[in-house]
Amino acid sequence: LCTILLKCDKILHKGHHLVGCSDTEREDMYGLDGEEIYYYNFNKNKAVVAIPEFADSVSFRFPTDFEPCVYSTKICKDFLNKRVRDTDLKCKSVSIYFPVFTDPPQTSIYPRDDVVVSVENTLICHVTGFFPPPVRVSWSKNNVNVTENITLSQYRPSSDGTYNLFSMLKIIPLEGETYSCTVNHKALQQPQTKIWDVEAVLPGIGPSAFCGVGLTLGLFGVVTGAYFCIKAHTNCSQLSLMSDCTTVKTC
């Protein structure tokens, strides 16, 4: 992987432009404060806005000329091939080979929104702390591979030199279903799998039951209090009337 990372600091914000390439992949991505703004899709020859739907719109003019993107990744690949050849020749000449440093990924899986059965949601598989790219992410539902409704973010650089990415799967959760996200990386001895069970996040009846009991007790208290207030007021009125009558008879 060949990576060119350009950073520009302005007050409290940090922008970055990442150009990456490998034997099979290319990447040209712009971001701000560690988040993607947009990237170039080489398969469709267009820019893809990566800002989430819930985020505020950004007053930014996206480029329409993608020749620089294609050219920069070509330069990246040419540089990578040349560097590999030169390094290989030097190592062979002195019979020394340096080990390749790798960092295994850490994976987590979670829903984007609060889970409601039969309501569309998005499962997010966050893969972080790995080096070098690439990683392979796959999804399954009830132990059956899933290939549709999946989106994958670009590789994002972290401050420690590792990378992270997100894989997202649109689902309609039903009780009893099980989803899993499996990650493959050269630093792992075996694939890393995280499981998400719909039953584990079904809303419980406990809070609703307690709320209902509390409301019932509250209403009962109000009615009881009102009853005793009215009864006390009636008794006071009767005592006052009896006192007046006694006074008249005495006179």
N, C-alpha and C positions, 0 to 999 in steps of 0.2 A: 504494500500500500504506500503510495506517495501522497503526502498531504502538504498543502500550502495554506497556512493559516495567517490571515491578516486581521489585526485587531486595531481599533481606533477608539481611544478613550475620550469621552465628552462629558464633563461634569460627573453625573452619577450613572451614566449608561455606557454600555460596552457593546459595540457592534462587531460582528465577525463574518468573514467570507471564507468558506471552506471549499477547496477544490481537491477532490480525491479520485484515485483511480486504482484499479487492480487488473488482473488478467480478464476478469469477467464483469466488472462494475465500474461505473463512472458517477461522479457526484459534483454538483455545483450548487451550493446552498448559501443563502444569506440569512443572518439571524441577528437578534438583539437581546442582550442580557441573558444569553444562554438558551434562548428560544428561537425556533424557526420562524422566519417571516415568509419566505418563499424559496422554492428550489426549481431547478430546471429538470423536466421530465424528458430524457433523451429518447425514449421510445415514442412519445407523442409529439415531440418538438414544440413544447409549450411550457410556460411558467405555471407552477401550481402554488396557489396561496395556501400557506400552512397555518394561518391564524385560526384559532378555534371559533366556532359559531357564536359563543357567548362573549367573545372579546370585543372591545370597541374597535370600530373601523380605523384604519390607518391612512392618513393622507400621504400616500406614497405612490409615485408613478413607477409601475413595473416596466422593465425593459421589454421591448418587442423584437429587438434584434438579438438573436441568440448565436450569432457567429462567434463572439468572444467566448461563450461557454464551450462551444464545440472545439474551438482552437485551444483554450486553456487545458481542457482534458486531454487533447492530443499531445500538447507539450508535456503534460504530466506523465502520460504513458511512455512517450519517447525517453524522457528523463529516467523513468523507472527502469526501462529495459536497458538503457546504457549503464545505469548505476549497478544493476544486477550483474551485467557482463563484466564490468571493470572490477567489481568486488570479487567476483568468482575467480577471475584471472589472478588477482593479487593473492588471494588466499591459497590458490593452488600452487603458486610460485614459492610460497614459504611453508606450505603444508600446514597451515593454521586455519581453523574454522571457529568462529565465535558462535556461542549459543544464541538462539533467537529468544528474546524475552517475551513472555506472554502473561496476560492477566485473565483469569477466568471471569465470566459474567456472574452477576447476582440478579436473580429474577423474582419479580413479584407480580401477582395478578389480582385485579380488583375491578368492580363495576364503576362506571363513570357517574351514574346517578343512583339515588336510593332505589332499591329493588322493589318492584311491584309485579306480582305474578301476571303473566300474559300482556305486559306492557313493554314495548320495545326499549332496549337499553344497549349499552356498549361495554363490552369487557375490554380492559386494557392490560396488556402484558408489557411491563417495563423491564427492559434489559439494560443493566448499567455496569460500569466498572471493568469493561473488557478491553483487551488490546492483543493483537491488532484486529481491525475488521477483516473479514466479514463475520457475521453470525447468521445462522439460519433459524427462523422461527416458524413453527407449525402449530396448528390448532386441531383439537378433536372435541367431539360432542358425543358423550356416552360411548367412548372408545372408538368412534368412527371419525376418520379424517375429514376436516372441513376445509374447503378451498374457495368458498364464496363469501362475499360481504366482509372481506379482510382488507385493511389498509395498513401500510407500513411507513413509518417516518424515515427521514434521512438520518444518517449517522451524525450524532451531535458530539462535539468535543467537550470534555470536562476539564476543569482547571488542573487536575493531576495528570493530564496526558492520556487518560483513558477515554473511552467513548460510551455513549448510551443511545438507545433508540426505543421507540414505542411501536407495538403492534396492536391493532384494534379490531375487534370482531363485533359486528352488530348481531344482537340476539333478541329473542322473545322468550324470557325465562319461564319455565314451567316447573312445578314442584316435582322433585325426584331426578331432575337432570344434572349431569355432571360435565363440566367443561375443563379442558386442560390446555396449557401452553407449554410447548417443548422447545428448548433452545439447544442448538449445536454450535460448538466453538472449538477451535484447535487446542485450547488450554484445558478443556474438560476431558476427563477420562471416559465419561459416558454422558449421554444427553441429560440435560437438567429439565425436569418437569414440575410445574406447579399446577395444583388442582383447585378448582372453584366449584363448590356444591351449592345448588340453588336452595336446598333445604336449610343450609347453614345461615342464610340471610333472609328467610321468610319473616315478615313482621309478626311478632308474638301478640297474644291476646292479653298478656299481663298488663301493660300500660293502659289499654282500653278498659279492661275490667276494673282496675283501680280507679280510673277516672270516673267510670260509671258509678261505682260504689260511693266515691267521694261526693259526686254530684247529688246522688240520692240522699245521703246523710245530710248534706248541706240543706237541701230542700226540706227534709224532715225537721231539721233544727229551726228553719225559718217559720214553718207552719206551727210547730210546738211553741216557739217564742211568741208568735202572734196570738195564739190561743190563750196563753197565760196572761199576756198583756191585756187582752180584752176582758178576761175573767177578773183580773185585779181591778180594772177600771169599773166594771159593773159592781163589784163588792164595795168599792169606795163610794160609788153613787148611792148605794143602798144605805150605807152607814151614815152618809151625810143627810139623807132624807129622814132617817129615824131620829137623828139628833135634832133636826128642825121640829119634828112632831113633838118630841119630848119637851122642847122649850115652850111650845104653844100651850101644852096641857098645864105646865107649871104656872104659866101666867094666868 
